[in-house]
């Protein structure tokens, strides 16, 4: 695995898994809640999942309107949907999950050197 954040048995994932039914969706939402937006390849690399698994998770989240995507040049970038009626509650839930993570897991998720820009 090349991911830096967590794996399917992390504390954050464990808390969200019963609600979301997918470790990939749980970790993608946690990542987006902290980093605001991400490319599918970025998420795959950071979370240690295959690109297709991440794309599938993002498609399901987008179908539920929890996230939205837009094109930035030739690349699709995803973010939490600020217009979702439960956005504030979801943000609060994800923030609380981050607070409850073990310190090392939280440090990895919040690590400032993580973001790679695409130009």
MIDRENTI-775526 format. One record per atom (N, C-alpha, C, CB): residue number from 1; residue in three letters; atom name; x, y, z. Coordinates in steps of 0.2 Angstrom, whole numbers, plus 5000, padded with zeros to 4 digits. Each point is the difference from the previous one (the first is absolute). Glycine has a CB too. Layout:
+-----+-----+----+------+------+------+
|   k |   r |  a |   px |   py |   pz |
+-----+-----+----+------+------+------+
| NUM | ala | CA |    X |    Y |    Z |
...
+-----+-----+----+------+------+------+
//
This chain:
+-----+-----+----+------+------+------+
|   k |   r |  a |   px |   py |   pz |
+-----+-----+----+------+------+------+
|   1 | unk |  N | 5004 | 4994 | 5000 |
|   1 | unk | CA | 4996 | 5006 | 5000 |
|   1 | unk |  C | 5004 | 5006 | 5000 |
|   1 | unk | CB | 4991 | 4994 | 5006 |
|   2 | unk |  N | 5007 | 5011 | 4990 |
|   2 | unk | CA | 5004 | 5006 | 5000 |
|   2 | unk |  C | 4997 | 5006 | 5004 |
|   2 | unk | CB | 5004 | 4996 | 4989 |
|   3 | unk |  N | 4990 | 5003 | 5013 |
|   3 | unk | CA | 4996 | 5005 | 5004 |
|   3 | unk |  C | 5004 | 5002 | 5006 |
|   3 | unk | CB | 4990 | 4995 | 4995 |
|   4 | unk |  N | 5008 | 5011 | 5007 |
|   4 | unk | CA | 5003 | 5003 | 5006 |
|   4 | unk |  C | 4995 | 5001 | 5006 |
|   4 | unk | CB | 5008 | 5006 | 4992 |
|   5 | unk |  N | 4986 | 4994 | 5006 |
|   5 | unk | CA | 4995 | 5002 | 5005 |
|   5 | unk |  C | 4999 | 4994 | 5005 |
|   5 | unk | CB | 4995 | 5008 | 4992 |
|   6 | unk |  N | 5001 | 4987 | 5005 |
|   6 | unk | CA | 4997 | 4995 | 5005 |
|   6 | unk |  C | 4999 | 4994 | 4996 |
|   6 | unk | CB | 4995 | 5008 | 5007 |
|   7 | unk |  N | 5003 | 4987 | 4996 |
|   7 | unk | CA | 4997 | 4994 | 4996 |
|   7 | unk |  C | 4993 | 4998 | 5003 |
|   7 | unk | CB | 5012 | 4996 | 4999 |
|   8 | unk |  N | 4986 | 4999 | 4998 |
|   8 | unk | CA | 4992 | 4999 | 5002 |
|   8 | unk |  C | 4999 | 4998 | 5007 |
|   8 | unk | CB | 4999 | 4996 | 4989 |
|   9 | unk |  N | 5006 | 5003 | 5015 |
|   9 | unk | CA | 4998 | 4999 | 5007 |
|   9 | unk |  C | 5002 | 5006 | 5005 |
|   9 | unk | CB | 5002 | 4988 | 4998 |
|  10 | unk |  N | 4999 | 5018 | 4999 |
|  10 | unk | CA | 5002 | 5006 | 5004 |
|  10 | unk |  C | 4994 | 5002 | 5004 |
|  10 | unk | CB | 5008 | 5003 | 4991 |
|  11 | unk |  N | 4994 | 5000 | 5014 |
|  11 | unk | CA | 4995 | 5003 | 5005 |
|  11 | unk |  C | 4994 | 5004 | 4997 |
|  11 | unk | CB | 5009 | 5000 | 5009 |
|  12 | unk |  N | 4993 | 5005 | 4986 |
|  12 | unk | CA | 4995 | 5004 | 4997 |
|  12 | unk |  C | 4996 | 4996 | 4995 |
|  12 | unk | CB | 5008 | 5009 | 5001 |
|  13 | unk |  N | 4995 | 4986 | 4996 |
|  13 | unk | CA | 4996 | 4996 | 4995 |
|  13 | unk |  C | 4995 | 4995 | 5004 |
|  13 | unk | CB | 5009 | 5000 | 4992 |
|  14 | unk |  N | 4993 | 4998 | 5014 |
|  14 | unk | CA | 4996 | 4996 | 5004 |
|  14 | unk |  C | 4994 | 5003 | 5003 |
|  14 | unk | CB | 5010 | 4994 | 5003 |
|  15 | unk |  N | 4991 | 5013 | 4998 |
|  15 | unk | CA | 4994 | 5004 | 5002 |
|  15 | unk |  C | 4995 | 5001 | 4995 |
|  15 | unk | CB | 5007 | 5005 | 5008 |
|  16 | unk |  N | 4995 | 4996 | 4986 |
|  16 | unk | CA | 4996 | 5002 | 4994 |
|  16 | unk |  C | 4997 | 4994 | 4996 |
|  16 | unk | CB | 5007 | 5010 | 5000 |
|  17 | unk |  N | 4997 | 4984 | 5001 |
|  17 | unk | CA | 4998 | 4994 | 4996 |
|  17 | unk |  C | 4993 | 4998 | 5000 |
|  17 | unk | CB | 5011 | 4997 | 5001 |
|  18 | unk |  N | 4986 | 5003 | 5006 |
|  18 | unk | CA | 4993 | 4998 | 5000 |
|  18 | unk |  C | 4995 | 5005 | 4997 |
|  18 | unk | CB | 5003 | 4994 | 5011 |
|  19 | unk |  N | 4999 | 5012 | 4988 |
|  19 | unk | CA | 4996 | 5005 | 4997 |
|  19 | unk |  C | 5000 | 5000 | 4993 |
|  19 | unk | CB | 5001 | 5007 | 5010 |
|  20 | unk |  N | 5005 | 4992 | 4987 |
|  20 | unk | CA | 5001 | 5000 | 4993 |
|  20 | unk |  C | 5001 | 4994 | 4996 |
|  20 | unk | CB | 5005 | 5010 | 5003 |
|  21 | unk |  N | 4996 | 4984 | 5001 |
|  21 | unk | CA | 5000 | 4994 | 4997 |
|  21 | unk |  C | 5007 | 4999 | 4995 |
|  21 | unk | CB | 4988 | 5000 | 5001 |
|  22 | unk |  N | 5016 | 5004 | 4999 |
|  22 | unk | CA | 5006 | 5000 | 4996 |
|  22 | unk |  C | 5006 | 5003 | 5003 |
|  22 | unk | CB | 4993 | 4999 | 4990 |
|  23 | unk |  N | 5013 | 4998 | 5011 |
|  23 | unk | CA | 5006 | 5003 | 5003 |
|  23 | unk |  C | 5002 | 5005 | 4995 |
|  23 | unk | CB | 5003 | 4990 | 5006 |
|  24 | unk |  N | 4997 | 5009 | 4988 |
|  24 | unk | CA | 5002 | 5005 | 4995 |
|  24 | unk |  C | 4996 | 5006 | 5000 |
|  24 | unk | CB | 5004 | 4991 | 4993 |
|  25 | unk |  N | 4990 | 5009 | 5007 |
|  25 | unk | CA | 4996 | 5006 | 5001 |
|  25 | unk |  C | 5001 | 5003 | 5006 |
|  25 | unk | CB | 4991 | 4995 | 4994 |
|  26 | unk |  N | 5010 | 5002 | 5012 |
|  26 | unk | CA | 5001 | 5003 | 5006 |
|  26 | unk |  C | 5007 | 5004 | 5000 |
|  26 | unk | CB | 4993 | 4991 | 5006 |
|  27 | unk |  N | 5012 | 5006 | 4992 |
|  27 | unk | CA | 5006 | 5003 | 4999 |
|  27 | unk |  C | 5000 | 5006 | 4995 |
|  27 | unk | CB | 5006 | 4989 | 5003 |
|  28 | unk |  N | 4991 | 5010 | 4992 |
|  28 | unk | CA | 5000 | 5005 | 4995 |
|  28 | unk |  C | 4996 | 5006 | 5003 |
|  28 | unk | CB | 5000 | 4992 | 4991 |
|  29 | unk |  N | 4995 | 5007 | 5013 |
|  29 | unk | CA | 4996 | 5006 | 5003 |
|  29 | unk |  C | 5005 | 5003 | 5005 |
|  29 | unk | CB | 4989 | 4995 | 4998 |
|  30 | unk |  N | 5014 | 5001 | 5006 |
|  30 | unk | CA | 5005 | 5003 | 5005 |
|  30 | unk |  C | 5005 | 5004 | 4997 |
|  30 | unk | CB | 4998 | 4991 | 5007 |
|  31 | unk |  N | 5005 | 5007 | 4987 |
|  31 | unk | CA | 5005 | 5003 | 4997 |
|  31 | unk |  C | 4997 | 5007 | 4997 |
|  31 | unk | CB | 5006 | 4989 | 4997 |
|  32 | unk |  N | 4989 | 5011 | 5000 |
|  32 | unk | CA | 4997 | 5006 | 4997 |
|  32 | unk |  C | 4998 | 5005 | 5005 |
|  32 | unk | CB | 4996 | 4993 | 4991 |
|  33 | unk |  N | 5002 | 5004 | 5015 |
|  33 | unk | CA | 4998 | 5005 | 5006 |
|  33 | unk |  C | 5006 | 5004 | 5002 |
|  33 | unk | CB | 4991 | 4992 | 5003 |
|  34 | unk |  N | 5015 | 5005 | 4997 |
|  34 | unk | CA | 5006 | 5003 | 5002 |
|  34 | unk |  C | 5003 | 5004 | 4994 |
|  34 | unk | CB | 5002 | 4991 | 5009 |
|  35 | unk |  N | 4999 | 5006 | 4985 |
|  35 | unk | CA | 5003 | 5003 | 4995 |
|  35 | unk |  C | 4996 | 5004 | 4995 |
|  35 | unk | CB | 5008 | 4991 | 5001 |
|  36 | unk |  N | 4986 | 5009 | 5000 |
|  36 | unk | CA | 4995 | 5004 | 4996 |
|  36 | unk |  C | 4998 | 4997 | 4993 |
|  36 | unk | CB | 5004 | 5010 | 5006 |
|  37 | unk |  N | 5001 | 4988 | 4990 |
|  37 | unk | CA | 4999 | 4997 | 4994 |
|  37 | unk |  C | 5006 | 4995 | 4998 |
|  37 | unk | CB | 4994 | 5011 | 4996 |
|  38 | unk |  N | 5004 | 4985 | 4999 |
|  38 | unk | CA | 5006 | 4995 | 4998 |
|  38 | unk |  C | 4998 | 4997 | 4994 |
|  38 | unk | CB | 5002 | 4998 | 5012 |
|  39 | unk |  N | 5003 | 5000 | 4984 |
|  39 | unk | CA | 4999 | 4996 | 4994 |
|  39 | unk |  C | 5000 | 4993 | 5002 |
|  39 | unk | CB | 5006 | 5009 | 4993 |
|  40 | unk |  N | 4990 | 4987 | 5003 |
|  40 | unk | CA | 5000 | 4993 | 5001 |
|  40 | unk |  C | 5007 | 4996 | 5001 |
|  40 | unk | CB | 4989 | 5000 | 4994 |
|  41 | unk |  N | 5015 | 5002 | 5001 |
|  41 | unk | CA | 5007 | 4997 | 5001 |
|  41 | unk |  C | 5004 | 5002 | 5006 |
|  41 | unk | CB | 5000 | 5000 | 4988 |
|  42 | unk |  N | 4999 | 5006 | 5015 |
|  42 | unk | CA | 5002 | 5002 | 5006 |
|  42 | unk |  C | 4998 | 4996 | 5006 |
|  42 | unk | CB | 5001 | 5012 | 4995 |
|  43 | unk |  N | 4992 | 4988 | 5005 |
|  43 | unk | CA | 4997 | 4996 | 5005 |
|  43 | unk |  C | 5002 | 4992 | 5000 |
|  43 | unk | CB | 4990 | 5008 | 4999 |
|  44 | unk |  N | 5011 | 4990 | 4995 |
|  44 | unk | CA | 5002 | 4993 | 4999 |
|  44 | unk |  C | 5007 | 4999 | 5003 |
|  44 | unk | CB | 4993 | 4998 | 4990 |
|  45 | unk |  N | 5011 | 5007 | 5009 |
|  45 | unk | CA | 5007 | 4999 | 5002 |
|  45 | unk |  C | 5001 | 5001 | 5008 |
|  45 | unk | CB | 5004 | 5004 | 4989 |
|  46 | unk |  N | 4992 | 5001 | 5013 |
|  46 | unk | CA | 5000 | 5002 | 5007 |
|  46 | unk |  C | 4997 | 4995 | 5005 |
|  46 | unk | CB | 5000 | 5012 | 4996 |
|  47 | unk |  N | 4994 | 4985 | 5001 |
|  47 | unk | CA | 4997 | 4995 | 5004 |
|  47 | unk |  C | 5002 | 4993 | 4999 |
|  47 | unk | CB | 4990 | 5008 | 5000 |
|  48 | unk |  N | 5014 | 4991 | 4995 |
|  48 | unk | CA | 5002 | 4993 | 4999 |
|  48 | unk |  C | 4995 | 4995 | 4997 |
|  48 | unk | CB | 5008 | 5002 | 5009 |
|  49 | unk |  N | 4988 | 5001 | 4987 |
|  49 | unk | CA | 4995 | 4996 | 4996 |
|  49 | unk |  C | 5001 | 5000 | 4993 |
|  49 | unk | CB | 4992 | 5002 | 5009 |
|  50 | unk |  N | 5005 | 4994 | 4987 |
|  50 | unk | CA | 5001 | 5000 | 4993 |
|  50 | unk |  C | 4996 | 5006 | 4997 |
|  50 | unk | CB | 5002 | 4988 | 5000 |
|  51 | unk |  N | 5000 | 5015 | 4995 |
|  51 | unk | CA | 4996 | 5005 | 4997 |
|  51 | unk |  C | 4993 | 4999 | 4998 |
|  51 | unk | CB | 5010 | 5003 | 4995 |
|  52 | unk |  N | 4988 | 4991 | 5003 |
|  52 | unk | CA | 4993 | 4998 | 4998 |
|  52 | unk |  C | 4996 | 5000 | 5006 |
|  52 | unk | CB | 5004 | 4993 | 4991 |
|  53 | unk |  N | 4999 | 5004 | 5015 |
|  53 | unk | CA | 4996 | 5000 | 5006 |
|  53 | unk |  C | 4998 | 5007 | 5003 |
|  53 | unk | CB | 5006 | 4989 | 5003 |
|  54 | unk |  N | 4999 | 5016 | 4996 |
|  54 | unk | CA | 4999 | 5007 | 5002 |
|  54 | unk |  C | 4995 | 5003 | 4995 |
|  54 | unk | CB | 5012 | 5000 | 5005 |
|  55 | unk |  N | 4989 | 4999 | 4989 |
|  55 | unk | CA | 4995 | 5003 | 4995 |
|  55 | unk |  C | 4993 | 4997 | 5001 |
|  55 | unk | CB | 5009 | 5001 | 4992 |
|  56 | unk |  N | 4990 | 4993 | 5010 |
|  56 | unk | CA | 4994 | 4997 | 5001 |
|  56 | unk |  C | 4997 | 5003 | 5007 |
|  56 | unk | CB | 5003 | 4989 | 4994 |
|  57 | unk |  N | 5001 | 5012 | 5011 |
|  57 | unk | CA | 4997 | 5003 | 5006 |
|  57 | unk |  C | 4998 | 5007 | 4999 |
|  57 | unk | CB | 5008 | 4993 | 5006 |
|  58 | unk |  N | 4996 | 5011 | 4990 |
|  58 | unk | CA | 4999 | 5007 | 4999 |
|  58 | unk |  C | 4993 | 5000 | 4995 |
|  58 | unk | CB | 5012 | 5003 | 5001 |
|  59 | unk |  N | 4987 | 4993 | 4995 |
|  59 | unk | CA | 4994 | 5000 | 4996 |
|  59 | unk |  C | 4994 | 4999 | 5004 |
|  59 | unk | CB | 5007 | 4995 | 4990 |
|  60 | unk |  N | 4994 | 5000 | 5015 |
|  60 | unk | CA | 4994 | 4999 | 5004 |
|  60 | unk |  C | 4998 | 5006 | 5005 |
|  60 | unk | CB | 5003 | 4988 | 5000 |
|  61 | unk |  N | 5003 | 5015 | 5002 |
|  61 | unk | CA | 4999 | 5006 | 5004 |
|  61 | unk |  C | 4997 | 5006 | 4996 |
|  61 | unk | CB | 5009 | 4996 | 5008 |
|  62 | unk |  N | 4993 | 5004 | 4986 |
|  62 | unk | CA | 4997 | 5005 | 4996 |
|  62 | unk |  C | 4993 | 4999 | 4998 |
|  62 | unk | CB | 5012 | 5002 | 4995 |
|  63 | unk |  N | 4986 | 4992 | 5004 |
|  63 | unk | CA | 4993 | 4998 | 4998 |
|  63 | unk |  C | 4996 | 5002 | 5006 |
|  63 | unk | CB | 5004 | 4991 | 4993 |
|  64 | unk |  N | 4999 | 5008 | 5013 |
|  64 | unk | CA | 4996 | 5002 | 5006 |
|  64 | unk |  C | 5000 | 5008 | 5002 |
|  64 | unk | CB | 5002 | 4988 | 5004 |
|  65 | unk |  N | 5002 | 5015 | 4991 |
|  65 | unk | CA | 5001 | 5007 | 5001 |
|  65 | unk |  C | 5004 | 5003 | 5006 |
|  65 | unk | CB | 4989 | 5001 | 4994 |
|  66 | unk |  N | 5014 | 4994 | 5009 |
|  66 | unk | CA | 5005 | 5002 | 5006 |
|  66 | unk |  C | 5006 | 5003 | 4998 |
|  66 | unk | CB | 4995 | 4990 | 5006 |
|  67 | unk |  N | 5007 | 5008 | 4988 |
|  67 | unk | CA | 5006 | 5004 | 4997 |
|  67 | unk |  C | 4998 | 5002 | 4993 |
|  67 | unk | CB | 5008 | 4993 | 5007 |
|  68 | unk |  N | 4996 | 5012 | 4990 |
|  68 | unk | CA | 4999 | 5002 | 4993 |
|  68 | unk |  C | 5007 | 5000 | 4997 |
|  68 | unk | CB | 4989 | 5007 | 5003 |
|  69 | unk |  N | 5010 | 4993 | 4990 |
|  69 | unk | CA | 5007 | 5000 | 4997 |
|  69 | unk |  C | 4999 | 5006 | 4994 |
|  69 | unk | CB | 5002 | 4987 | 5002 |
|  70 | unk |  N | 5004 | 5015 | 4996 |
|  70 | unk | CA | 5001 | 5004 | 4995 |
|  70 | unk |  C | 5006 | 4999 | 4996 |
|  70 | unk | CB | 4993 | 5009 | 5006 |
|  71 | unk |  N | 5007 | 4993 | 4988 |
|  71 | unk | CA | 5006 | 4999 | 4996 |
|  71 | unk |  C | 5005 | 5006 | 5002 |
|  71 | unk | CB | 4994 | 4994 | 4991 |
|  72 | unk |  N | 5012 | 5005 | 5010 |
|  72 | unk | CA | 5006 | 5005 | 5000 |
|  72 | unk |  C | 5005 | 4998 | 4995 |
|  72 | unk | CB | 4998 | 5002 | 5013 |
|  73 | unk |  N | 5001 | 5001 | 4981 |
|  73 | unk | CA | 5004 | 4998 | 4994 |
|  73 | unk |  C | 4997 | 4993 | 4998 |
|  73 | unk | CB | 5011 | 5007 | 5004 |
|  74 | unk |  N | 4993 | 4989 | 4995 |
|  74 | unk | CA | 4998 | 4993 | 4998 |
|  74 | unk |  C | 4999 | 4995 | 5005 |
|  74 | unk | CB | 5006 | 5002 | 4990 |
|  75 | unk |  N | 4994 | 5001 | 5017 |
|  75 | unk | CA | 5000 | 4995 | 5005 |
|  75 | unk |  C | 4993 | 5002 | 5004 |
|  75 | unk | CB | 5013 | 4999 | 5001 |
|  76 | unk |  N | 4984 | 4996 | 5002 |
|  76 | unk | CA | 4994 | 5001 | 5005 |
|  76 | unk |  C | 5003 | 5000 | 5007 |
|  76 | unk | CB | 4992 | 4994 | 4992 |
|  77 | unk |  N | 5005 | 5011 | 5011 |
|  77 | unk | CA | 5002 | 5001 | 5007 |
|  77 | unk |  C | 4993 | 5000 | 5004 |
|  77 | unk | CB | 5011 | 5007 | 4997 |
|  78 | unk |  N | 4990 | 4990 | 5009 |
|  78 | unk | CA | 4994 | 4999 | 5005 |
|  78 | unk |  C | 5001 | 5004 | 5006 |
|  78 | unk | CB | 4998 | 4988 | 4995 |
|  79 | unk |  N | 4996 | 5014 | 5008 |
|  79 | unk | CA | 4999 | 5003 | 5006 |
|  79 | unk |  C | 4994 | 4998 | 5003 |
|  79 | unk | CB | 5007 | 5010 | 4996 |
|  80 | unk |  N | 4992 | 4992 | 5011 |
|  80 | unk | CA | 4994 | 4999 | 5003 |
|  80 | unk |  C | 4995 | 5005 | 4997 |
|  80 | unk | CB | 5006 | 4996 | 5011 |
|  81 | unk |  N | 4988 | 5002 | 4989 |
|  81 | unk | CA | 4995 | 5004 | 4997 |
|  81 | unk |  C | 4997 | 5005 | 5005 |
|  81 | unk | CB | 4997 | 4991 | 4992 |
|  82 | unk |  N | 5005 | 5016 | 5007 |
|  82 | unk | CA | 4998 | 5005 | 5005 |
|  82 | unk |  C | 4992 | 5001 | 5000 |
|  82 | unk | CB | 5011 | 5005 | 4998 |
|  83 | unk |  N | 4986 | 4993 | 4997 |
|  83 | unk | CA | 4992 | 5001 | 4999 |
|  83 | unk |  C | 4996 | 4994 | 5003 |
|  83 | unk | CB | 5003 | 5007 | 4990 |
|  84 | unk |  N | 5001 | 4988 | 5012 |
|  84 | unk | CA | 4996 | 4994 | 5003 |
|  84 | unk |  C | 4996 | 5002 | 5006 |
|  84 | unk | CB | 5009 | 4992 | 4995 |
|  85 | unk |  N | 4985 | 5006 | 5006 |
|  85 | unk | CA | 4996 | 5003 | 5006 |
|  85 | unk |  C | 5003 | 4998 | 5006 |
|  85 | unk | CB | 4990 | 4999 | 4993 |
|  86 | unk |  N | 5014 | 4995 | 5008 |
|  86 | unk | CA | 5003 | 4998 | 5006 |
|  86 | unk |  C | 5007 | 5002 | 5000 |
|  86 | unk | CB | 4992 | 4990 | 5001 |
|  87 | unk |  N | 5011 | 5014 | 4995 |
|  87 | unk | CA | 5007 | 5002 | 5000 |
|  87 | unk |  C | 5003 | 5002 | 5006 |
|  87 | unk | CB | 4998 | 5003 | 4989 |
|  88 | unk |  N | 4998 | 5001 | 5015 |
|  88 | unk | CA | 5003 | 5002 | 5007 |
|  88 | unk |  C | 5001 | 4994 | 5004 |
|  88 | unk | CB | 4994 | 5012 | 4998 |
|  89 | unk |  N | 5001 | 4984 | 5002 |
|  89 | unk | CA | 5000 | 4994 | 5005 |
|  89 | unk |  C | 5005 | 4995 | 4998 |
|  89 | unk | CB | 4988 | 5002 | 5002 |
|  90 | unk |  N | 5013 | 4997 | 4991 |
|  90 | unk | CA | 5005 | 4996 | 4998 |
|  90 | unk |  C | 5007 | 5003 | 5002 |
|  90 | unk | CB | 4992 | 4996 | 4990 |
|  91 | unk |  N | 5009 | 5010 | 5009 |
|  91 | unk | CA | 5006 | 5003 | 5001 |
|  91 | unk |  C | 5002 | 4999 | 5008 |
|  91 | unk | CB | 4998 | 5009 | 4991 |
|  92 | unk |  N | 4997 | 4992 | 5013 |
|  92 | unk | CA | 5000 | 4999 | 5007 |
|  92 | unk |  C | 5002 | 4993 | 5002 |
|  92 | unk | CB | 4992 | 5010 | 5002 |
|  93 | unk |  N | 5005 | 4986 | 4995 |
|  93 | unk | CA | 5001 | 4992 | 5001 |
|  93 | unk |  C | 5007 | 4999 | 4998 |
|  93 | unk | CB | 4988 | 4997 | 4998 |
|  94 | unk |  N | 5014 | 5005 | 4996 |
|  94 | unk | CA | 5007 | 4998 | 4998 |
|  94 | unk |  C | 5005 | 5004 | 5004 |
|  94 | unk | CB | 4996 | 4998 | 4988 |
|  95 | unk |  N | 5003 | 5008 | 5014 |
|  95 | unk | CA | 5005 | 5003 | 5005 |
|  95 | unk |  C | 5000 | 4997 | 5006 |
|  95 | unk | CB | 4997 | 5010 | 4995 |
|  96 | unk |  N | 4998 | 4987 | 5008 |
|  96 | unk | CA | 5000 | 4996 | 5006 |
|  96 | unk |  C | 5004 | 4994 | 4999 |
|  96 | unk | CB | 4989 | 5005 | 5004 |
|  97 | unk |  N | 5010 | 4991 | 4991 |
|  97 | unk | CA | 5004 | 4994 | 4998 |
|  97 | unk |  C | 5007 | 5002 | 5000 |
|  97 | unk | CB | 4991 | 4995 | 4994 |
|  98 | unk |  N | 5011 | 5010 | 5003 |
|  98 | unk | CA | 5007 | 5002 | 5000 |
|  98 | unk |  C | 5003 | 5001 | 5007 |
|  98 | unk | CB | 4998 | 5005 | 4988 |
|  99 | unk |  N | 4998 | 4999 | 5016 |
|  99 | unk | CA | 5002 | 5001 | 5007 |
|  99 | unk |  C | 5001 | 4994 | 5004 |
|  99 | unk | CB | 4994 | 5010 | 4999 |
| 100 | unk |  N | 5002 | 4984 | 4999 |
| 100 | unk | CA | 5000 | 4994 | 5004 |
| 100 | unk |  C | 5006 | 4995 | 4997 |
| 100 | unk | CB | 4988 | 5002 | 5003 |
| 101 | unk |  N | 5015 | 5000 | 4992 |
| 101 | unk | CA | 5005 | 4996 | 4997 |
| 101 | unk |  C | 5006 | 5000 | 5005 |
| 101 | unk | CB | 4996 | 5002 | 4988 |
| 102 | unk |  N | 5008 | 4992 | 5012 |
| 102 | unk | CA | 5006 | 5000 | 5003 |
| 102 | unk |  C | 5005 | 5006 | 4998 |
| 102 | unk | CB | 4999 | 4987 | 5002 |
| 103 | unk |  N | 5005 | 5015 | 5002 |
| 103 | unk | CA | 5004 | 5006 | 4998 |
| 103 | unk |  C | 5004 | 4999 | 4993 |
| 103 | unk | CB | 5001 | 5003 | 5012 |
| 104 | unk |  N | 5002 | 4991 | 4987 |
| 104 | unk | CA | 5004 | 4998 | 4995 |
| 104 | unk |  C | 4996 | 5000 | 4993 |
| 104 | unk | CB | 5008 | 4994 | 5007 |
| 105 | unk |  N | 4986 | 5003 | 4994 |
| 105 | unk | CA | 4996 | 5000 | 4994 |
| 105 | unk |  C | 4997 | 5007 | 4998 |
| 105 | unk | CB | 4996 | 4988 | 5004 |
| 106 | unk |  N | 5003 | 5016 | 5001 |
| 106 | unk | CA | 4998 | 5007 | 4999 |
| 106 | unk |  C | 5005 | 5004 | 4997 |
| 106 | unk | CB | 4992 | 4999 | 5009 |
| 107 | unk |  N | 5014 | 5000 | 4993 |
| 107 | unk | CA | 5006 | 5004 | 4998 |
| 107 | unk |  C | 5001 | 4998 | 4992 |
| 107 | unk | CB | 5005 | 5000 | 5012 |
| 108 | unk |  N | 4994 | 4993 | 4987 |
| 108 | unk | CA | 5001 | 4998 | 4993 |
| 108 | unk |  C | 4995 | 5004 | 4995 |
| 108 | unk | CB | 5005 | 4989 | 5004 |
| 109 | unk |  N | 4989 | 5011 | 4998 |
| 109 | unk | CA | 4994 | 5003 | 4997 |
| 109 | unk |  C | 5001 | 5007 | 4999 |
| 109 | unk | CB | 4993 | 4991 | 5004 |
| 110 | unk |  N | 5009 | 5013 | 5001 |
| 110 | unk | CA | 5001 | 5007 | 5000 |
| 110 | unk |  C | 5007 | 5002 | 4997 |
| 110 | unk | CB | 4992 | 5001 | 5010 |
| 111 | unk |  N | 5012 | 4995 | 4989 |
| 111 | unk | CA | 5007 | 5001 | 4998 |
| 111 | unk |  C | 5000 | 5006 | 4994 |
| 111 | unk | CB | 5004 | 4988 | 5003 |
| 112 | unk |  N | 4999 | 5018 | 4998 |
| 112 | unk | CA | 5000 | 5005 | 4995 |
| 112 | unk |  C | 5004 | 4998 | 4994 |
| 112 | unk | CB | 4999 | 5008 | 5009 |
| 113 | unk |  N | 5005 | 4988 | 4991 |
| 113 | unk | CA | 5004 | 4998 | 4994 |
| 113 | unk |  C | 4997 | 4995 | 4995 |
| 113 | unk | CB | 5010 | 5003 | 5006 |
| 114 | unk |  N | 4984 | 4996 | 4996 |
| 114 | unk | CA | 4996 | 4995 | 4996 |
| 114 | unk |  C | 4997 | 5002 | 4993 |
| 114 | unk | CB | 4997 | 4995 | 5011 |
| 115 | unk |  N | 5001 | 5011 | 4989 |
| 115 | unk | CA | 4997 | 5002 | 4994 |
| 115 | unk |  C | 5005 | 5001 | 4994 |
| 115 | unk | CB | 4991 | 5006 | 5007 |
| 116 | unk |  N | 5007 | 4991 | 4988 |
| 116 | unk | CA | 5004 | 5001 | 4993 |
| 116 | unk |  C | 4996 | 5004 | 4995 |
| 116 | unk | CB | 5007 | 4990 | 5003 |
| 117 | unk |  N | 4995 | 5015 | 4995 |
| 117 | unk | CA | 4996 | 5004 | 4995 |
| 117 | unk |  C | 5001 | 4998 | 4993 |
| 117 | unk | CB | 5000 | 5010 | 5008 |
| 118 | unk |  N | 4995 | 4990 | 4988 |
| 118 | unk | CA | 5001 | 4998 | 4993 |
| 118 | unk |  C | 4999 | 5007 | 4996 |
| 118 | unk | CB | 4995 | 4988 | 5002 |
| 119 | unk |  N | 5010 | 5013 | 4994 |
| 119 | unk | CA | 4999 | 5006 | 4996 |
| 119 | unk |  C | 5000 | 4998 | 4992 |
| 119 | unk | CB | 5006 | 5007 | 5009 |
+-----+-----+----+------+------+------+
//
